[in-house]
Amino acid sequence: MAPAAIVSDISLPASIPESKVTPANASHAAKFSLSNKTIVITGGGRGLGITLASAVLEAGGNVVCLDVLPEPSKKEYAALQQTATESGLLVSYRNCDITDEIRFEEVMKNIAAEAASTGAPFYGAIACAGIQQKIPAVDYPAADFERILKVNVTGTFLTAKYAAKIMIESGVQGSIVMIASMSGQIANRGLTCSAYNTSKAAVQQMCRSFAQEWGQYGIRVNTLSPGYIRTAMLDGLLATDSTLSDIFMAGAMLNRLGAPDDFKAPAVFLLAPGSSFMTGADLRVDGGHCASA
Ligand SMILES: NC(=O)c1ccc[n+]([C@@H]2O[C@H](COP(=O)([O-])OP(=O)(O)OC[C@H]3O[C@@H](n4cnc5c(N)ncnc54)[C@H](O)[C@@H]3O)[C@@H](O)[C@H]2O)c1
């Protein structure tokens, strides 16, 4: 297999001759630009996913939010539409269950065809859809365990699979970011979430396997592993136990839990050409939790 060519759609600092440009020495803005690119975000109907959609727009990319919710969160999606309009960019929403392979493949093919027709080809995905559940391991019903794995592992697998297929077929050297969690590396104090933790460790290993297989096409695959983020998912956990907040804060080196905005720059970094030598890696962004004993 021939080695992948250097990504070419980047602008140059004036001092560098065009023949010598690489993603690594492109202008600062180009390193973090998603201009002329379309990114799909699963779980893009609310929470972290819809916030990352705004990050893609801010980096100059078009974005497609995909979620099992019939409609995205009204307020956040209206803000996305306003940003897109003001910037001459595109945002759209697709209702789709990522575990329904037949429907998901069809939706991804449509998205790629539409993206190609707008001059901003499909360039990458953020696999952000996920579910959580807190049950002691000795009581965990197998059906619930399997349901968590189906969405978090199989759904992430399908997202990456169809994103890579489109890129391979169209010759695009893009980037796939899979949202894992610090829970893929540690067992959280106060949480009995064995299925979720298992699923996130699986996502981190899946990343290395995909990176190994798709590096030959110039496709990069990395995981972004957040610590605690104040979203509906975390609020649901906090509501189950009044002691959890103090337990979480005990490991918060920066004296706060994360906000969805904290993950915008890390996600854009992993998608954009500036991280062109990074694949098969995990970027942990956890406010110091995993460094705290
Ligand atoms: N909130 C946290 O503290 C935290 C920490 C680490 C990692 N994460 C991860 O971040 C990601 C986003 O979580 P969040 O906190 O925004 O939670 P959230 O519940 O607000 O958002 C998750 C989204 O995924 C969607 N989804 C669920 N199943 C789906 C399916 N089968 N098909 C399509 N969409 C589906 C949901 O409808 C929802 O919109 C998840 O992967 C989660 O595991 C969250």
The ligand as an SDF file (V2000), in Angstrom:
LIG
                    3D

 44 48  0  0  0  0  0  0  0  0999 V2000
  -20.9580   14.0170   31.5920 N   0  0  0  0  0  0  0  0  0  0  0  0
  -19.8240   13.4880   32.0100 C   0  0  0  0  0  0  0  0  0  0  0  0
  -19.4050   13.6820   33.1780 O   0  0  0  0  0  0  0  0  0  0  0  0
  -18.9930   12.6560   31.0840 C   0  0  0  0  0  0  0  0  0  0  0  0
  -17.7050   12.2950   31.4910 C   0  0  0  0  0  0  0  0  0  0  0  0
  -16.9230   11.5280   30.6450 C   0  0  0  0  0  0  0  0  0  0  0  0
  -17.4010   11.1320   29.4080 C   0  0  0  0  0  0  0  0  0  0  0  0
  -18.6400   11.5010   29.0240 N   0  0  0  0  0  0  0  0  0  0  0  0
  -19.0980   11.0570   27.7090 C   0  0  0  0  0  0  0  0  0  0  0  0
  -19.4530   12.1670   26.9310 O   0  0  0  0  0  0  0  0  0  0  0  0
  -20.4370   11.7800   25.9690 C   0  0  0  0  0  0  0  0  0  0  0  0
  -21.6040   12.7590   26.0080 C   0  0  0  0  0  0  0  0  0  0  0  0
  -22.1950   12.6780   27.2910 O   0  0  0  0  0  0  0  0  0  0  0  0
  -23.0800   13.8410   27.9290 P   0  0  0  0  0  0  0  0  0  0  0  0
  -22.5810   14.0660   29.2990 O   0  0  0  0  0  0  0  0  0  0  0  0
  -23.2180   14.9660   26.9820 O   0  0  0  0  0  0  0  0  0  0  0  0
  -24.4640   13.0470   28.0920 O   0  0  0  0  0  0  0  0  0  0  0  0
  -25.9070   13.3450   27.5180 P   0  0  0  0  0  0  0  0  0  0  0  0
  -26.7600   12.2510   28.0470 O   0  0  0  0  0  0  0  0  0  0  0  0
  -26.3000   14.7510   27.7840 O   0  0  0  0  0  0  0  0  0  0  0  0
  -25.6980   13.1900   25.9330 O   0  0  0  0  0  0  0  0  0  0  0  0
  -25.5530   11.9480   25.3210 C   0  0  0  0  0  0  0  0  0  0  0  0
  -26.3140   12.0070   24.0140 C   0  0  0  0  0  0  0  0  0  0  0  0
  -26.1810   10.7450   23.3500 O   0  0  0  0  0  0  0  0  0  0  0  0
  -27.4440   10.4600   22.7500 C   0  0  0  0  0  0  0  0  0  0  0  0
  -27.6070    9.0180   22.5130 N   0  0  0  0  0  0  0  0  0  0  0  0
  -27.7450    8.0610   23.4430 C   0  0  0  0  0  0  0  0  0  0  0  0
  -27.9340    6.8720   22.8330 N   0  0  0  0  0  0  0  0  0  0  0  0
  -27.9210    7.0910   21.5030 C   0  0  0  0  0  0  0  0  0  0  0  0
  -28.0990    6.2660   20.3760 C   0  0  0  0  0  0  0  0  0  0  0  0
  -28.3280    4.9430   20.4780 N   0  0  0  0  0  0  0  0  0  0  0  0
  -28.0120    6.8290   19.1450 N   0  0  0  0  0  0  0  0  0  0  0  0
  -27.7960    8.1510   19.0030 C   0  0  0  0  0  0  0  0  0  0  0  0
  -27.6430    9.0000   20.0570 N   0  0  0  0  0  0  0  0  0  0  0  0
  -27.7170    8.4660   21.2850 C   0  0  0  0  0  0  0  0  0  0  0  0
  -28.4510   10.9750   23.7640 C   0  0  0  0  0  0  0  0  0  0  0  0
  -29.7410   11.1360   23.2000 O   0  0  0  0  0  0  0  0  0  0  0  0
  -27.8160   12.2740   24.2090 C   0  0  0  0  0  0  0  0  0  0  0  0
  -28.2280   13.3490   23.4160 O   0  0  0  0  0  0  0  0  0  0  0  0
  -20.8310   10.3470   26.3220 C   0  0  0  0  0  0  0  0  0  0  0  0
  -20.1330    9.4380   25.4910 O   0  0  0  0  0  0  0  0  0  0  0  0
  -20.3480   10.2090   27.7520 C   0  0  0  0  0  0  0  0  0  0  0  0
  -20.0880    8.8710   28.1110 O   0  0  0  0  0  0  0  0  0  0  0  0
  -19.4560   12.2670   29.8190 C   0  0  0  0  0  0  0  0  0  0  0  0
  1  2  1  0
  2  3  2  0
  2  4  1  0
  4  5  1  0
  4 44  2  0
  5  6  2  0
  6  7  1  0
  7  8  2  0
  8  9  1  0
  8 44  1  0
  9 10  1  0
  9 42  1  0
 10 11  1  0
 11 12  1  0
 11 40  1  0
 12 13  1  0
 13 14  1  0
 14 15  2  0
 14 16  1  0
 14 17  1  0
 17 18  1  0
 18 19  2  0
 18 20  1  0
 18 21  1  0
 21 22  1  0
 22 23  1  0
 23 24  1  0
 23 38  1  0
 24 25  1  0
 25 26  1  0
 25 36  1  0
 26 27  1  0
 26 35  1  0
 27 28  2  0
 28 29  1  0
 29 30  1  0
 29 35  2  0
 30 31  1  0
 30 32  2  0
 32 33  1  0
 33 34  2  0
 34 35  1  0
 36 37  1  0
 36 38  1  0
 38 39  1  0
 40 41  1  0
 40 42  1  0
 42 43  1  0
M  CHG  2   8   1  16  -1
M  END
$$$$
